[in-house]
Amino acid sequence: MGEWVSSNSKIGVTKLTLDVLKPREVKITDLALALGEIKGIENVEIYVTEVDAKTETLKITISGWDMPPDEIEELVNKYGSIRSIDAVVVSKKR
């Protein structure tokens, strides 16, 4: 997913929406709890948007401050694969 670095340390990614494909046997609660353990993540929302015989498509929204993109990508790829980044919110820290 690359670096999320700004020249201004008071600006950061505070919300991220991912389109993810995962095997059906993987529980979304396990994925949500694992993401919630990552430093900087405050909230995790996962919605199943499509179900096939062997896979599920998920919309994952993660919010927080100073979230580590490499850790997020590595963890999600343990449970499935990121198909796209659908939304990003950047905020100024007050």
SETI-393689 format. One record per residue (C-alpha): chain; x, y, z; residue in one letter; residue number from 1. Coordinates in steps of 0.001 Angstrom, whole numbers. Layout:
% SETI-393689
<'A'; <X; Y; Z>; 'A'; NUM>
...
% end
This chain:
% SETI-393689
<'A'; <0; 0; 0>; 'M'; 1>
<'A'; <3013; 2250; 214>; 'G'; 2>
<'A'; <3995; 5015; 2567>; 'E'; 3>
<'A'; <1525; 7310; 4281>; 'W'; 4>
<'A'; <3990; 10010; 5153>; 'V'; 5>
<'A'; <3353; 13724; 5019>; 'S'; 6>
<'A'; <5935; 16459; 5398>; 'S'; 7>
<'A'; <3594; 17775; 8089>; 'N'; 8>
<'A'; <3423; 15342; 11037>; 'S'; 9>
<'A'; <60; 16829; 12007>; 'K'; 10>
<'A'; <-1562; 15393; 8869>; 'I'; 11>
<'A'; <-2362; 11715; 8618>; 'G'; 12>
<'A'; <-4661; 9062; 7230>; 'V'; 13>
<'A'; <-7572; 8708; 9627>; 'T'; 14>
<'A'; <-9911; 6471; 7633>; 'K'; 15>
<'A'; <-9344; 3808; 5021>; 'L'; 16>
<'A'; <-11845; 1672; 3096>; 'T'; 17>
<'A'; <-10604; -1541; 1498>; 'L'; 18>
<'A'; <-12221; -4004; -898>; 'D'; 19>
<'A'; <-11037; -7442; 243>; 'V'; 20>
<'A'; <-11567; -10992; -1020>; 'L'; 21>
<'A'; <-11289; -13784; 1559>; 'K'; 22>
<'A'; <-12008; -17522; 1785>; 'P'; 23>
<'A'; <-15458; -18262; 3276>; 'R'; 24>
<'A'; <-13987; -20295; 6142>; 'E'; 25>
<'A'; <-12194; -17224; 7551>; 'V'; 26>
<'A'; <-14387; -15531; 10177>; 'K'; 27>
<'A'; <-14807; -11768; 9803>; 'I'; 28>
<'A'; <-14770; -11452; 13600>; 'T'; 29>
<'A'; <-11243; -12904; 13684>; 'D'; 30>
<'A'; <-10101; -10429; 11030>; 'L'; 31>
<'A'; <-11788; -7480; 12769>; 'A'; 32>
<'A'; <-10256; -8324; 16150>; 'L'; 33>
<'A'; <-6794; -8800; 14614>; 'A'; 34>
<'A'; <-7003; -5414; 12851>; 'L'; 35>
<'A'; <-8175; -3791; 16086>; 'G'; 36>
<'A'; <-4960; -4916; 17789>; 'E'; 37>
<'A'; <-2774; -2858; 15417>; 'I'; 38>
<'A'; <-1361; 308; 16980>; 'K'; 39>
<'A'; <-3136; 3434; 15754>; 'G'; 40>
<'A'; <-6374; 1698; 14760>; 'I'; 41>
<'A'; <-9367; 2785; 16819>; 'E'; 42>
<'A'; <-12322; 1333; 14860>; 'N'; 43>
<'A'; <-12849; -1502; 12403>; 'V'; 44>
<'A'; <-16051; -2084; 10410>; 'E'; 45>
<'A'; <-16445; -5072; 8100>; 'I'; 46>
<'A'; <-19396; -5675; 5788>; 'Y'; 47>
<'A'; <-19867; -8734; 3587>; 'V'; 48>
<'A'; <-20905; -7413; 168>; 'T'; 49>
<'A'; <-20863; -10616; -1882>; 'E'; 50>
<'A'; <-20842; -14347; -1166>; 'V'; 51>
<'A'; <-19694; -17013; -3622>; 'D'; 52>
<'A'; <-19245; -20762; -3158>; 'A'; 53>
<'A'; <-15697; -20431; -1803>; 'K'; 54>
<'A'; <-15121; -16707; -1184>; 'T'; 55>
<'A'; <-16633; -13579; 326>; 'E'; 56>
<'A'; <-16065; -9996; -747>; 'T'; 57>
<'A'; <-15692; -7559; 2138>; 'L'; 58>
<'A'; <-15787; -3803; 2551>; 'K'; 59>
<'A'; <-13453; -2981; 5460>; 'I'; 60>
<'A'; <-13386; 499; 6956>; 'T'; 61>
<'A'; <-10564; 1223; 9390>; 'I'; 62>
<'A'; <-10210; 4456; 11323>; 'S'; 63>
<'A'; <-7645; 5832; 13731>; 'G'; 64>
<'A'; <-4513; 7954; 13700>; 'W'; 65>
<'A'; <-998; 7165; 12492>; 'D'; 66>
<'A'; <-2070; 3766; 11153>; 'M'; 67>
<'A'; <820; 1606; 9823>; 'P'; 68>
<'A'; <26; 670; 6187>; 'P'; 69>
<'A'; <2522; -2186; 5976>; 'D'; 70>
<'A'; <1087; -3891; 9075>; 'E'; 71>
<'A'; <-2472; -3473; 7797>; 'I'; 72>
<'A'; <-1576; -4892; 4383>; 'E'; 73>
<'A'; <389; -7805; 5871>; 'E'; 74>
<'A'; <-2414; -8728; 8258>; 'L'; 75>
<'A'; <-5218; -8501; 5698>; 'V'; 76>
<'A'; <-3173; -10628; 3283>; 'N'; 77>
<'A'; <-2954; -13365; 5955>; 'K'; 78>
<'A'; <-6758; -13588; 5880>; 'Y'; 79>
<'A'; <-7371; -12860; 2188>; 'G'; 80>
<'A'; <-6246; -10284; -360>; 'S'; 81>
<'A'; <-6753; -6558; -870>; 'I'; 82>
<'A'; <-8422; -5939; -4232>; 'R'; 83>
<'A'; <-8487; -2157; -4016>; 'S'; 84>
<'A'; <-8358; 897; -1780>; 'I'; 85>
<'A'; <-11810; 2436; -2229>; 'D'; 86>
<'A'; <-11569; 5499; 16>; 'A'; 87>
<'A'; <-9026; 7438; 2055>; 'V'; 88>
<'A'; <-9646; 10232; 4555>; 'V'; 89>
<'A'; <-6781; 12486; 5632>; 'V'; 90>
<'A'; <-7197; 14761; 8654>; 'S'; 91>
<'A'; <-5224; 17369; 10535>; 'K'; 92>
<'A'; <-4374; 16537; 14124>; 'K'; 93>
<'A'; <-5560; 19206; 16522>; 'R'; 94>
% end
